[in-house]
Amino acid sequence: MTISRADCLALDADDPLRRFRDEFVLPDGTVYLVGNSLGALSRTAAAATARVVAEEWGGQLVGGWNASGWFDLPLTTGDRLAPLIGAGPGQVVVGDTTSIAIVKAVSAALRLRPERRVIVSDTANFPTDRYVVQGLVGSLGGYEIRDIDGPDALDAALSDDVACVLLSEVDYRTGARLDTAEVTARVRGAGALMIWDLCHSAGAYQVDVAEADFAVGCTYKYLNGGPGAPAFLYANPRHHADAESILTGWHGHAAPFAFEPAYRPAEGVRRFSVGTPHVLSFAPLNASLDIWERVDMAQVRAKSVALTSLFIDLVEESCAPYGLELVSPRDPERRGSQVSFRHPDGYPVMRALIDRGVHGDFRAPDLLRFGFAPLYIGFADVHDAATALAEVLGKELWRDERYRRRLAVT
Ligand SMILES: *Cc1c(COP(=O)(O)O)cnc(C)c1O
């Protein structure tokens, strides 16, 4: 390969983010390129969680709601997360899942545009994004989903009956990244509301929600909040007085402990809280946010571009004869922190690769996905991953029968 492993180790030695790698637990002999699916465990998460369990739950019991600020966790954690997506204090609430956050954002958008009956969604949107909108439309009645095939079809879809548009900034399959400011301006120019799914953006680089109406995302991918960590929802302040989601739970009530018979929304973004927050799940997320507070996002983006570009170069150089096709945009500006290749035997190829310690994942029907979390992935990891992939393909190690049987989670 044109760049040697020693060159990569030199790049790692010069990397200003290098020190963060030691703040994560990564098993020996593993190159973990799945931080875009489940981020790595931070070193402080276990103790932080044990402390919440033993001291707060064990020591304070129900008093923890006041004494340890459990009741406000969705907002206090939202304020900590907000800078990562370009939002301000009081604009982000954390809780539930991304699927549920989409229900909240879309239902609120529909109520803000009552005379418009169309929701524009992309066929490339993550399936749950599509499913929950289908469920919402099915139960509300009188609404229509207009599916587009890619952002180029957006303008033609933006008629004056469109209430809102739901898109992902980064495509979970290809890693292609949209220009959110430009798309948001087009959507708002057509009188519709813009809802962004930031699942593959938050923590991959500095996001800017800017003029967006709503944004949602998960915290267990690049943000390292842990499996099942709560999602976030951003609501632009211009909607704080009027937006109401369909999920009018007591934690979004103006006076939850007045136990009034009728729902009244809380002031501000708190109205998007639904029920009791998953207190224990906030502990590892807040431990991870302690790290994020010290991270320079410009360095994260620069390293992410360097890692993904190097991986593309090395794989194309060493795997050229083996039928891999780059699916991610070649222009780093148009790419998130992920690289995807297509291979007709993608599933057994990925299984064989994982057996050699290089963890990516597979997305049907034929995509090999590799996520590059800049806080803990280095240049030597990229070299090792490309070398292992070339070996799996060159020696046809993937033809082994045991790699063909599909596991439940891919
Ligand atoms: C990961 C992901 C989700 C996950 O939603 P959950 O409700 O947390 O399971 C949703 N949308 C996108 C785009 C994702 O990448």
Ligand as a Chemical Component Dictionary entry (heavy atoms), coordinates in Angstrom:
data_LIG
# 
_chem_comp.id                   LIG 
_chem_comp.type                 NON-POLYMER 
_chem_comp.pdbx_formal_charge   0 
_chem_comp.three_letter_code    LIG 
# 
loop_
_chem_comp_atom.comp_id 
_chem_comp_atom.atom_id 
_chem_comp_atom.alt_atom_id 
_chem_comp_atom.type_symbol 
_chem_comp_atom.charge 
_chem_comp_atom.model_Cartn_x 
_chem_comp_atom.model_Cartn_y 
_chem_comp_atom.model_Cartn_z 
_chem_comp_atom.pdbx_ordinal 
LIG C1 C1 C 0 -30.382 4.544 14.487 1  
LIG C2 C2 C 0 -31.480 5.297 13.814 2  
LIG C3 C3 C 0 -32.777 5.328 14.338 3  
LIG C4 C4 C 0 -33.085 4.516 15.569 4  
LIG O1 O1 O 0 -34.296 4.826 16.143 5  
LIG P1 P1 P 0 -34.619 4.201 17.579 6  
LIG O2 O2 O 0 -35.989 4.639 17.870 7  
LIG O3 O3 O 0 -33.591 4.721 18.530 8  
LIG O4 O4 O 0 -34.503 2.714 17.487 9  
LIG C5 C5 C 0 -33.721 6.106 13.693 10 
LIG N1 N1 N 0 -33.422 6.805 12.567 11 
LIG C6 C6 C 0 -32.175 6.778 12.035 12 
LIG C7 C7 C 0 -31.867 7.566 10.823 13 
LIG C8 C8 C 0 -31.180 6.007 12.629 14 
LIG O5 O5 O 0 -29.974 5.963 12.084 15 
# 
loop_
_chem_comp_bond.comp_id 
_chem_comp_bond.atom_id_1 
_chem_comp_bond.atom_id_2 
_chem_comp_bond.value_order 
_chem_comp_bond.pdbx_ordinal 
LIG C1 C2 SING 1  
LIG C2 C3 SING 2  
LIG C2 C8 DOUB 3  
LIG C3 C4 SING 4  
LIG C3 C5 DOUB 5  
LIG C4 O1 SING 6  
LIG O1 P1 SING 7  
LIG P1 O2 DOUB 8  
LIG P1 O3 SING 9  
LIG P1 O4 SING 10 
LIG C5 N1 SING 11 
LIG N1 C6 DOUB 12 
LIG C6 C7 SING 13 
LIG C6 C8 SING 14 
LIG C8 O5 SING 15 
# 
